[in-house]
């Protein structure tokens, strides 16, 4: 399990479990509960690179980032990018 502290969004922490190149689980602490649960459910079982490609750059209300974008950043940091 890896914990990531997002920046510029409502969620305070993202907990990620990756097995090889597959996402086992994602849990957001804080943020919009329904949306973050939905993201977590949708990415479970997906390949890390696919999640990054789909979520990177998503913008929330002009903030320049979003919870999905922060998840992409967290996954990139896990990969060492």
Buried (B, 14 or more C-beta within 10 A) or exposed (E): EEEBEBEEBBBEBBBBEBEEEBBEBBBBEBBBEEBBBEBBEBBEEBBBEEBBEBBBEBEBEEEEBBBBBBBBBBBBEBEEE
